[in-house]
Amino acid sequence: MATFAHKITPMLWFDGRAEEAARLYVSIFPDSSIGAISRRPDGTPLVVEFTLAGHRFTALDGGPEYAFTPAVSFVVDCETQEEVDHYWDRLGDGGDPATRQCGWLTDRFGVSWQVVPRQLAEYMSDPDPEKAGRTLQAMLRMQKLDIEGLRRAHDGEE
């Protein structure tokens, strides 16, 4: 396995779809690429190294022993609604629609993602508990987060 500049690299365990997942993810995020792919003697992938938005990841085709759960998720920090829409649509394509709530979704490989606009943290940490509470209630009613809807709730315009 290669040595990376980062001290910690997440390793994701897939059941026969590590290369497919890595290729999808690098197609979605800028500053992303596939690195080394270690293969079994039959040519199927075993370990796929890849970079997403400048962060190193490793995918292992380890078999069916383990599955992803929402206990671990990846947060996608978005500046605009266009970014929220892009990541929500691309990551959610083929995923489990039943898992979509409050900006969370599960992709087609079972990996959980949180597609979150930066404004959410600002609104949720407002020192005015009424504003923060209205934001929380609005978020709880959403699947894909809507920046304008969150702002209206925060500002009491709903």
N, C-alpha and C positions, 0 to 999 in steps of 0.2 A: 504494500500500500504506500502511496506517495506521502511525503511529508509536506504539510501546508504551512503557510505563514501564520494562520490562525491556530491558537492553542486548542480550541474546541470546534469540532466539526460534527453537526448532526448526521447520524446514520439512520436511514429510513429502511425498514424491512418490508419488502414486497414479495408477493407470491407470483413469480413469473412475469412481472410487468415493470421491473425497475428501469430498463432502458426506455420503454414506452413512456413512463411517467416523467423521467428526466427530460426526454425530448419535448414533451408537452410543456413542462414548466419553463424550459429555456425559450420556448417560442412565445411565452406570455410576458416574461419580465425582461426589461432592457438590461444591458450589461450582464448577460448570461451566456453560458456556453457549456458544452459537453467536454469533459476532460478524458482521462484514461478510462478504458473499459476493459476489465479483466474478464476473460471468458473461460468457461469450462472446456474440457477436451472436445465436447460435441458442438462447440461454437456458441452455445447459449450464454447470455450475459450472467456473470456472477456478481461483480461489483462495478458500479458506474459512478465515476466522480463527475460532479458538475458544479457550476457556479450559478447562483441566482442573485441578480442585483448586487453582484460583488461579494456574496457570501458563499463559502464552500459548503457543499453537501456531499454525502455519499449514499448511494442506494444499493442495497443488497437484495439479490434475488434469493431469499432464504427459504422459501417454501411456505406452506400453509400453517406453520406452527403458531405464528403470531399475527394479530390484526391490529390495525390502527383503531384508536378510540379518540373521542373529543377531549380526553384528559390532557392531550398534547395537541396544540394547534399552532399555526403560524399566523402572525398578525401582519397584514399588509397595510402599511401606513399610506394613506391617500391624501393628496392636497386638494383635489377638485372632485366634483361629481362625475366628471368624465372618467377620471381614474377609477373611482368606485365602480362605475358601470362596466368599464373594461375588465377589471379583475374579477368582479362578481360574475359577469357573463362567461368569461373564458374559463375560470376555475370551476364554475358550477355546471358547465356544459357536460351532460352525461352523468352528473353526480346525483346524490340522493336529495330530491326536493323536500322530503320530510324533515331534513336536518337544517333547514334554512330559517334562522330566527336571529334577530338582533345583530345582523351583520356576519353571522357565522354560517358556514356551509361546509358540506362534505363533498369532495370531488369524486370523480369516477374510480379512483384508486382507494378511497376510504380515508384520505388525509383530510383533516379539519383545518379550515382557514377562517380567519376573521378579517373581513375587508372593512376597514375603519377609517373614516375621515378624521383628520387631525382636529377638526373643530369639536368633535365629540368630547375629547378629554378636557378641552377648555370649558365647554358648557357643563359637563358633569362635575367639574371641580369648582364651579362658581361658588363664592362664599355665601351667596344668597340661597338658602336651602330650598326655597320655592322654585327658583329658576332651575336649579340642579334637579329637583324632583320632577318638574314638568318635562325636562329633557329625558330623564330616565323613563318616565311613563311613555313618552313618544317612541323612544328606542324600543321598548318592550313590545310595541304594536307593529314594528317594522320587521320585514325580512331583510331586504337590501336596504342599507341605511341611506336616507335622503337628507343631504346637508340642509336644504332649505326647510324641510319639515322639522328638523331638529332645531334650527334657528328660530322658527316661528314658535315652537313649543317653549324654548328657552326664554324668548322675549314676551311670552304670554299672548301671542297673536292667534292662538288656536282656540 
